[in-house]
Amino acid sequence: MNVPFLDLKAPYRELRADIDAALGRVAASGRYLLGPELDAFEAEFAAYCGNEHCVAVGSGCDALELALRALGIGPGDEVVVPAHTFIATWLAVSATGARPVPVDPSPDGHSMDLGLVEAALTPRTRAVLPVHLYGHPADMDPLLALAARHGLAVVEDAAQAHGARYRGRRTGSGHVVAFSFYPGKNLGAMGDGGAVVTSDAAVAERVRLLRNFGSREKYRHEVRAGNSRLDEFQAAVLRAKLPRLDAWNARRAAVAARYGKALAGVPGIVLPEAAPWADPVWHLYVIRGAERDALRRELDRAGVATLIHYPVPPHRSPAYADDPAGAPEGAHPRTERLAAEALSLPLGPHLGDDEADAVVAAVVAAVAATGGAAGAGRRLPQPTEKR
C-alpha cells in the first residue's frame, strides 16, 4: 500500500458541495477583496479561538511580521525565537528590521528552554516569539511570567496549532497570536493565507492598516505599509472548512494514538508525547531515531511517504550566514540533534486505519532492517515545531 504524507484533495472531496457553493458565491458577487466573506470569517475564527479580534492577511509569515510591527518592533530591536522552527519564524523578525536571537528547546522539547531565554535577554530585547510546534502548545505560563518581569511583548506562532489547547485555553486566545492557512495546515486554504488574532483592539487596528497600504479610507494613507490581504475566495473556503476543524483534529488525535500504541517499545525510535497540560492537534507526528536517514529510505521503498521537519536549522541556513543569528555547528545542540533525528510520519484527518496500520508495519520492518536497536535506550529530547 502506498501511503501519502498528506492527502490535500480529501478535504475538497468531503466538502465539495460547500466549497463549490462558497467559491460560486464569491465569483457571482464581484467583490474579491475586503468584502463580506472576509468579515464573516474573521468574526467566526476569532470566536472559535475565544478571542476578540481576527485580522486575516496574505500568509502566515505576513501575520507574524505584521503582528510584530503592530507592537512597534523594528530596527535595532531583538526578538528571542526558537532555534528549532521553520525559518519563516525568523524571517518575519528579520523583515521588521529586528534581529532574531535563537535559543534551544527545553529537554522535553515542548517550548524554548526558559533558562536560555532569560540568558539571551539584552537591553535591546523587545519581544519573545514562542512557537506551538507540530500542533503541540508551548508552555506559555512560565514564558508569559518571564516576559512580564522584563517588560517584553509576546507574539505566539500558532501556524501549526489551530484548535490546540493549553491548560484548557485555545492557543489563539492569547494577547497576540499569528496563524497560517497554508494548504497543509490543520485549517488550510486553497492557497496562502494567515491571520493575527488578538485581544487588543489597538493591535488589530494597526494590523488592518499595515495589511492595506496603511489605509482605512481609500487614498488616505496613514503609515508606510504594503499589501497583505486574504482574498474573498480563500476566506469563503476557510469558512466552509472551519466547522469541520474540531472533527478533523479529533481524527488526527486518533491516528496519533494508534501510532503511539502500536509503536510503543519499538527499539531505536522515540515517540512524541503530549505534556499533561496540553491538548495537541497533531499537525505532525514526529518520531526520532539515530538511524533516521536509513529509516526514511526503507519507508520510501515500502511506499510510505515521510518528511523531515527541519533538516537545516535556521542558524545553519545560508540565509543567515552573514547575520549574528547564524552560528556554526554545535551552537544549538538540541536543535541540531532534532535536525538529524526527526522524521514525520503520514498524518491527516482523512488517513484511514488501514493506511495507519500499513505505516506501523513499515516502520517496524524498517527499524529491523536498519538495525535501529543501535539507538535504543537513548533518551532523546522531544521537539515541538513547524511547517
C-alpha angles and dihedrals in degrees: 000000000000110000118196119217091236130352105223093179094059098077089054092049090052096045101028095129094047095044094045090050091049093050092045091050091056094042091053093046098063088217109114105160135043092357140132097291090057092047091050095046093049091052093045096047093046089052091047090053092046092241139121106238140027124185112187119211141176100277145351091257090053089050090057094045095047092046090054092046091048087058091052097255111155148126115351094021127113128218122195110227137173115270087214107062142094108288092245088079089061095038091057090056092047091049090063091054091251124120124247113227109199128211131183123254120260117265091264090050097227097114144357112295103265094212091052091048091055092045090052095057119111134169087271096056110115105163148011120223113199120186125217092220126205088355093300116122120241116241094263107174097068090042093050090049091052091048091050092051090054099037094245130153119235123213115183121214103213096164090131101031110072105159098004118140131218113197088338095311123113113247088238094058096084131103097270121002129172123209134188124213095193107154095256095054124106086257104031133174126214089258136000124327144141144176143209113222116193146162090216116091092197092055091048092051092048092051089050089056094046094050094053111046092280090292136128091170123041113267093005109105118187100179138014106267143143136229123277112148129156104230125231094252093057092044090052092050091049090050089054092050101041096078089057096048098094092048091048091049090050090054090050089052091050091053091047090051090049091052092046094052095044097043098042110125096014103145121241099025134084120212126216117257130198118234114242091247095052139082102193124196096216100233085167134015104213122187124187131223140160089224093049099139094048090046090053092051091053092049091049090053088051091054096253113133117216137173135207117231101217124349096172115043114220092246089059095044120111086232088073099032092111096037128092088238090063114091141178124258112292096032093110105021099178091051092048091050090052090050089054099043110029120106125176117216125207112284134160142129093265098048108122126226089245090055092047090050090050089053091051093050091048092050092050091049092045093051090052092047094050097045090246091173087082087080096044120126095023113126105223118194107246118234134210121199161103157354 
